[in-house]
Amino acid sequence: MENIIVTGGAGYIGSHICKAVRGAGMQPVTVDDLSRGFEKLVKWGPLERGDITNEAWLSAALAKWKPKAVIHCAGLISVGESVTDPDPYYHHNVTGTLTLLRAMRSAGVAQLIFSSSCAVHGHPPELPLREDAPFAPLSPYGRSKLAAEYAITDAARAYGLSAAILRYFNAAGADPAGEAGELHEPETHLIPLALLAAESGGAFHLYGTDYSTPDGTAVRDYIHVTDLAQAHVQALALLTKPGTQVMNIGTGQGHSVQEVLRVVESVTGKKVNVQHHPRREGDPPMLVADNNRARSLLGFSPTHSSLTTIVQTAWQWHSRSGEHV
């Protein structure tokens, strides 16, 4: 059985990727320091616990498992936190990526899939957002992802790396079988926050109702995490020659915050107590993917990403786990 290293495999997206890798007949080897991941989400292969910025340790892990490829999900993801404390974002997201690239080169591993973000674009000049849109990240998080992309692209050009860069839109939902889901401390994502508010009766904080969108609230492209995970397995087949390929992973359809809240109320049967606040600085009115490249290159076709399915699976995970959504 071929080994695939999944950095950050104990996290929300990484754990779903591990399940998809295992389902495709390969063994996912999770590399995670568990600082923000959860050992309980490592279910489909072994765990190597350690810090990817430790090159000697990481090189030893690669030498031990001799992976066919690395799927690099490890990193920090909170836009707001990156603004107030940028240093760890550059350390984990940029230094961590550089360390991984060196360790891969030393171990003779030449295939990489990188978890990137549409945040590298900032406010898109037009929608749907294409991969060749201008770069204008609005936060240290977005800038750290862009810096990592540049490092990977340069490594592919100089050292013969074969890489796929997948730019995520809004990952959401949970494994339909209930084996993985969101566990964030603290939680910052809209759908789990709305579900938690519905369950508890506490406040859901809605930032901005005066955007130039149909109902005045921000619009985002929500991709079910299971569909997102499957895109990584499909991308492994592209890693046949040196170079970098970049693809958006989204549905091509946007939903507003108000739409999400209506579906949350319908699924849970509970009212969401909404408290209105002014817009947050840096939040674009709309972010919707042009996913034609992923459809063409990967045969990517989301099958779980209706908004109702996303909310239902997230709610089921919360109900089963008894923890965070």
CORTAWO-V231388 format. One record per backbone hydrogen bond with DSSP energy under -1.0 kcal/mol. NH is the residue of the N-H (numbers start at 1). CO is the residue of the C=O. Records with the same first field share a line. If there is no record, write none. Layout:
BEGIN
NH: CO, CO
END
This chain:
BEGIN
4: 27
5: 69
6: 29
7: 71
8: 31
9: 6
11: 8
15: 11
16: 12
17: 13
18: 14
19: 15
20: 16
21: 17
22: 18
23: 19
24: 20
25: 22
26: 21
27: 2
29: 4
30: 46
31: 6
32: 48
38: 10
41: 38
42: 39
43: 41
48: 30
54: 51
58: 54
59: 55
60: 56
61: 57
62: 58
63: 59
64: 60
65: 61
66: 62
68: 3
70: 111
71: 5
72: 113
73: 7
82: 78
83: 79
84: 80
85: 81
90: 86
91: 87
92: 88
93: 89
94: 90
95: 90
96: 91
98: 94
99: 95
100: 96
101: 97
102: 98
103: 99
104: 100
105: 101
106: 102
107: 103
109: 104
112: 162
113: 70
114: 164
115: 72
116: 166
118: 168
120: 117
121: 118
129: 288
133: 130
136: 120
143: 139
144: 140
145: 141
146: 142
147: 143
148: 144
149: 145
150: 146
151: 147
152: 148
153: 149
154: 150
155: 151
156: 152
157: 153
158: 154
159: 155
160: 156
162: 110
163: 243
164: 112
165: 245
166: 114
167: 247
168: 116
169: 249
170: 221
171: 169
172: 223
175: 180
178: 175
182: 325
193: 189
194: 190
195: 191
196: 192
197: 193
198: 194
199: 195
200: 196
201: 197
204: 273
206: 275
208: 277
211: 216
213: 211
219: 285
220: 255
223: 170
225: 172
228: 224
229: 225
230: 226
231: 227
233: 229
234: 230
235: 231
236: 232
238: 235
239: 236
240: 238
243: 161
245: 163
247: 165
249: 167
255: 220
257: 218
260: 256
261: 257
262: 258
263: 259
264: 260
265: 261
266: 262
267: 263
268: 264
269: 265
274: 272
275: 204
277: 206
283: 280
287: 219
290: 129
295: 291
296: 292
297: 293
298: 294
300: 294
310: 306
311: 307
312: 308
313: 309
314: 310
315: 311
316: 312
317: 313
318: 314
319: 315
320: 316
321: 317
322: 318
END
